[in-house]
Structures are given as C-alpha cells and as structure tokens.
Amino acid sequence: MESSEKTKNKYWDEWTRYAEFMGVDPYLSEDTTTFTRAIRSISGFAGRVKTGFFGYSREVGSSTVRTALTAVGQKISMDRGYNPLKLNGSDKYLYPLQRMLEGFRKWDAPTNKKLPVEVDVVNLLCAGGQTKHASTKDAVLGDWSLIAFYYLLRVGEYTEKGTRADSKQTVAFRMRDVTFFGFDKNKSLRQLPRNASDEEIMNAAGATLRLSNQKNGWKNVCIFQFSNGDDITCPTRALGRRYIHIRNHTKEESTKLSAYFVNGVEYHLRDSDVRAGLKFAAAELRYPERASEM
C-alpha cells in the first residue's frame, strides 16, 4: 500500500541522515563497517526512534521501533541483496538487537484500558440529531454515528478525507453504493427502485452499503442490515434520512454520503466532527467515570 511505502521511505531517509551524522555506510556493508560499529549505529538510531526524536518528541512503542528497523533492513535487502540486521538464514534480528527490543518492550507504557463505544452512545447522538432545535450537521453526525456502529464502518468510509489522508485507498460511500429493500406481497425481500418514494425508503425492511474499495473488505461486496423497527435509532432509517436529504439537493449518483446541504451550500461530515461527537456523548453518559471503576 502507498501509506506503507511512505512509512518505509520516511524511516529510510531518517536512517541515512543519522548514518551520515555517525559517519557510517547506511548499507552497513561488512567491507566498510565493523560489526560493533554497525550494531552501535543501528541501536542508536532505534533509541532515537523510541524517544520520538524523528517524530513529535513523544515516546513511541517498541512496535514502532521494530517497524523502523524493518524498513531499514528491507531497503538494504532490496538494494544490495542482504539484510545486515538479521541473522544469516533467519528472520530473527541479530542478538544485540533482540535484547534491545526486549528491553524496549519492558520500557513501553502500560496499556490503558478503554471502554468500547456501546449502542447507548450512538443512540444518544442519533436521537439528539432529530430533536426540534438540532442543526442539519447534528442530524448528519447522529445518523452516521448510528449507521457506522451497525455496519461496522471505519471513520474514513463515511466522512470526508482530510488533507493528510489523500494517499489512503479507502473510497468513501457514494449515493450509488446504497440499495434499499422491501417486502413484496408474498413477503419476499425485493430491491426497491432507485426512484422509490421517500415513504418507501423510510419504511424499507433493510439496506445495503456496497464496499467499492474498502481496506478490510472484498471489492464490491455489500453489507446488509435489517431495520430494527425503531422510528429514530434504526440504521436503515438513519441511512434513509441521509439518502433522501442528499437526493433532495442533487441527482448525482457519485455524491458522497458524507454530504449535507445548508441553504443550498454543500458541506461534508469530517472525522473530527465524529470524534468530537462521540466524546461529547460518552461524557454525557459518564463513560470516564465508568472507565475509572474498571
């Protein structure tokens, strides 16, 4: 993936600058670099990664250090045909590097227990977005929080990408990716036509979202959810509200489902909106206090 390549290139660039500073060959060739000097150099680089020297001056986990070492070793292996960080004929790091990584794991900060977001959080946001004084953005946030919960979506699949996420391969859902279903007179589930009325959509028995290019899904596979029968906190009806809202403003099937319109102006739900909303709802439901009681 492009993002993985960017990470590898980032660590290789950092390593080459560090190697130049230390006066060693970045490829750690046996012809130019002794074993002791190579180990000391790569260990020093790993220590800088661990302390956040190459990042935001915040200590990182040992897994990040391992990622940096892997990037360096793979780059050398691709360019020169050997990996000086690994034992000959083995996938294991050289013994001094193994000991260093074991020490870094012990150095890692303890894992903080996190409470999972339960349905009460998204129900609160969804119901709040349908109140009399809620804004259009509140309604969008509430509906999508609920939809994402039931459809097991990642935030990048239903929100507008930020400028730093342009390289991600995930494609956000569009109008053409939604299909609604209803029961016919024989109680068989049938696809509703694209021009189904608002009433038909809001009374649909279920709906699918098509995964066009999502990271963890097969291409063009559809995720289906039945209506749970609730007037407000139902994933099918929440999706219907978003679909109808967009359809009332544009007929373009490529329009992202993150879109919403205020006074004719198009806006998009962003990941920062979702994070802020979930934190607000969690605070209202006393999640911080519940976490401290674990």
C-alpha positions in Angstrom: 0.0 0.0 0.0 1.1 3.6 -0.7 0.9 4.6 3.0 3.1 1.6 4.0 5.7 2.7 1.3 5.6 6.2 2.7 6.4 4.9 6.2 9.3 2.8 4.9 10.7 5.7 2.9 10.4 8.0 5.9 12.4 5.7 8.2 15.0 5.1 5.5 15.5 8.8 4.9 15.9 9.3 8.7 18.3 6.4 8.9 20.5 7.7 6.1 20.7 11.1 7.7 21.6 9.5 11.0 24.2 7.3 9.4 25.8 10.3 7.7 25.9 12.0 11.0 27.6 9.0 12.6 30.0 8.6 9.7 28.9 5.1 8.7 27.8 3.5 5.5 23.9 3.4 5.5 24.1 0.0 3.9 26.3 -1.3 6.8 28.5 -3.2 4.4 31.0 -5.6 6.0 33.6 -4.1 3.8 33.2 -0.6 5.2 31.6 -1.1 8.7 32.7 -3.4 11.5 30.1 -5.5 13.3 30.5 -3.4 16.5 30.1 -0.1 14.8 27.1 -1.3 12.8 25.3 -2.5 16.0 26.1 0.7 17.8 24.9 2.8 15.0 21.6 1.0 14.3 21.0 0.7 18.1 21.5 4.5 18.4 19.0 5.1 15.6 16.5 2.7 17.3 16.9 4.6 20.5 16.1 7.9 18.8 13.0 6.4 17.2 11.9 5.1 20.6 12.2 8.6 22.2 10.4 10.3 19.4 13.4 12.2 18.1 12.2 11.6 14.5 8.5 12.2 15.3 6.7 14.6 17.6 9.1 14.3 20.5 6.8 11.8 22.1 8.0 8.3 23.2 6.7 5.6 20.9 6.0 1.9 21.5 8.5 -0.8 20.7 6.4 -1.9 17.8 7.2 1.4 16.1 10.9 0.8 16.6 10.5 -2.6 15.1 8.7 -1.0 12.1 11.6 1.4 11.6 14.2 -1.4 11.8 12.2 -3.5 9.3 12.1 -0.5 6.9 15.9 -0.1 7.0 16.6 -3.8 6.7 14.1 -4.3 3.8 15.5 -1.3 1.9 19.1 -2.6 2.2 17.9 -6.1 1.2 16.2 -4.8 -1.9 19.1 -2.7 -3.0 22.0 -4.9 -2.0 20.6 -8.4 -1.6 21.4 -8.8 2.1 19.9 -7.7 5.4 22.6 -6.8 7.9 20.1 -6.6 10.8 19.1 -10.2 10.6 21.0 -13.5 11.5 22.2 -15.3 8.4 19.4 -17.6 7.0 17.0 -16.5 9.7 14.1 -14.0 10.2 15.4 -13.1 13.7 17.3 -9.9 14.4 20.9 -10.0 15.5 21.1 -11.0 19.1 22.1 -7.5 20.4 19.0 -6.1 18.5 16.8 -8.8 20.0 17.9 -7.8 23.5 17.4 -4.1 22.8 13.8 -4.7 21.5 13.0 -6.9 24.6 14.2 -4.0 26.8 12.1 -1.5 24.8 9.0 -3.7 25.3 9.6 -3.6 29.1 10.0 0.2 28.7 6.7 0.6 27.0 4.0 2.4 28.9 1.3 0.1 30.3 -1.8 -0.4 28.3 -4.7 1.8 29.3 -8.0 0.0 29.5 -10.5 1.6 27.2 -14.3 1.2 27.3 -15.8 0.2 24.0 -18.4 2.5 22.5 -21.7 0.8 23.1 -25.1 1.4 21.5 -26.1 4.0 24.1 -23.5 6.5 22.8 -24.7 6.4 19.2 -28.4 6.3 20.2 -27.9 9.5 22.2 -26.2 11.2 19.2 -28.8 10.0 16.7 -31.8 10.9 18.9 -30.3 14.3 19.6 -29.9 15.0 15.9 -33.6 14.5 15.4 -34.8 17.0 18.1 -36.6 20.2 17.2 -33.6 22.5 17.7 -30.9 20.3 16.3 -28.9 21.6 13.3 -28.6 19.8 10.0 -25.0 18.9 11.0 -26.2 17.4 14.3 -28.6 15.2 12.3 -25.9 14.1 9.9 -23.5 13.3 12.8 -26.1 11.4 14.7 -27.3 9.4 11.8 -23.8 8.4 10.6 -22.6 7.5 14.1 -25.5 5.1 14.3 -25.0 3.7 10.8 -21.3 3.2 11.4 -22.0 1.3 14.6 -24.4 -1.2 13.0 -22.5 -1.5 9.7 -19.1 -1.8 11.4 -17.6 1.1 9.4 -14.3 2.9 9.9 -14.5 6.7 10.0 -12.7 7.1 6.6 -15.5 5.2 4.9 -18.3 7.7 5.6 -16.5 11.0 6.2 -14.7 13.5 4.0 -10.9 12.8 3.9 -8.6 15.3 5.5 -5.6 16.7 3.6 -3.3 14.2 5.3 -5.3 11.2 4.1 -5.1 11.8 0.3 -3.0 8.7 -0.1 -5.5 6.3 1.5 -7.0 3.8 -0.8 -10.4 3.7 1.0 -13.2 5.1 -1.1 -16.0 6.8 0.9 -19.5 5.6 0.3 -21.5 7.3 -2.5 -25.1 7.6 -3.4 -24.8 4.8 -5.9 -23.5 2.5 -3.2 -26.8 2.4 -1.3 -29.6 0.0 -2.0 -32.9 -0.3 -0.1 -35.1 -3.4 0.2 -38.7 -4.0 1.0 -41.1 -7.0 1.3 -43.5 -7.7 -1.6 -47.0 -9.1 -1.2 -45.5 -12.6 -1.0 -43.3 -11.5 1.9 -40.2 -11.9 -0.3 -37.4 -9.3 0.1 -37.1 -7.2 -3.1 -34.8 -4.4 -4.1 -36.6 -1.0 -4.2 -36.2 1.0 -7.4 -33.7 3.9 -7.5 -36.7 6.3 -7.8 -38.6 4.8 -4.8 -40.6 7.4 -2.9 -39.4 8.9 0.4 -42.1 6.9 2.2 -41.0 3.6 0.7 -37.4 4.3 1.6 -38.2 5.3 5.2 -40.3 2.1 5.6 -37.7 -0.2 3.9 -37.1 -3.6 5.5 -33.3 -3.2 5.2 -30.5 -1.7 3.2 -27.0 -2.5 1.8 -23.9 -0.4 1.5 -21.5 -1.5 -1.3 -17.8 -1.8 -0.4 -16.3 -0.4 -3.6 -12.6 -0.3 -2.4 -12.5 -0.6 1.4 -9.4 -1.7 3.1 -10.8 -4.7 5.0 -13.5 -5.8 2.6 -13.7 -7.5 -0.7 -14.3 -5.2 -3.6 -18.0 -4.6 -4.4 -19.2 -6.8 -1.5 -22.4 -5.4 0.1 -23.1 -5.2 3.8 -26.8 -5.6 4.7 -28.7 -4.5 7.8 -32.4 -5.1 8.6 -34.5 -2.4 10.1 -34.8 -2.8 13.9 -38.2 -1.2 13.9 -37.3 1.9 15.8 -38.6 5.2 14.4 -35.3 7.1 15.1 -32.4 4.9 16.2 -32.7 2.4 13.3 -29.7 2.1 11.0 -31.9 1.6 7.9 -34.0 4.7 8.6 -30.9 6.7 9.5 -29.4 5.7 6.2 -32.8 6.6 4.5 -32.7 10.1 6.1 -29.2 10.7 4.7 -30.1 9.3 1.3 -33.3 11.4 1.0 -31.6 14.5 2.2 -28.9 14.3 -0.5 -31.4 13.2 -3.2 -33.5 16.3 -2.5 -30.5 18.5 -3.4 -28.7 16.6 -6.1 -29.3 13.8 -8.6 -25.6 13.0 -9.0 -25.1 9.3 -8.0 -21.4 9.9 -7.4 -22.1 12.3 -4.5 -20.5 11.2 -1.3 -22.8 10.1 1.5 -20.9 12.4 3.8 -22.5 15.4 2.1 -25.2 17.6 3.6 -26.7 20.8 2.5 -27.5 24.0 4.4 -29.2 26.8 2.4 -28.2 25.2 -0.8 -24.5 25.0 0.1 -22.8 21.6 0.2 -20.8 20.6 3.2 -19.3 17.2 4.3 -19.1 15.4 7.6 -15.5 15.1 8.7 -13.7 12.7 11.0 -13.0 15.4 13.5 -16.8 16.0 13.8 -17.3 12.3 14.6 -14.6 12.3 17.2 -15.9 15.4 19.0 -19.5 14.0 18.9 -18.5 10.6 20.3 -16.5 12.3 23.1 -19.4 14.5 24.0 -21.9 11.6 24.1 -19.5 9.5 26.1 -19.1 12.3 28.7 -22.9 12.8 28.9 -23.2 9.1 29.7 -20.4 9.2 32.3 -18.0 6.9 30.4 -14.9 8.5 32.0 -16.3 7.6 35.5 -17.3 4.1 34.3 -13.7 3.6 33.0 -12.2 4.6 36.3 -14.4 2.0 38.0 -13.0 -0.9 35.9 
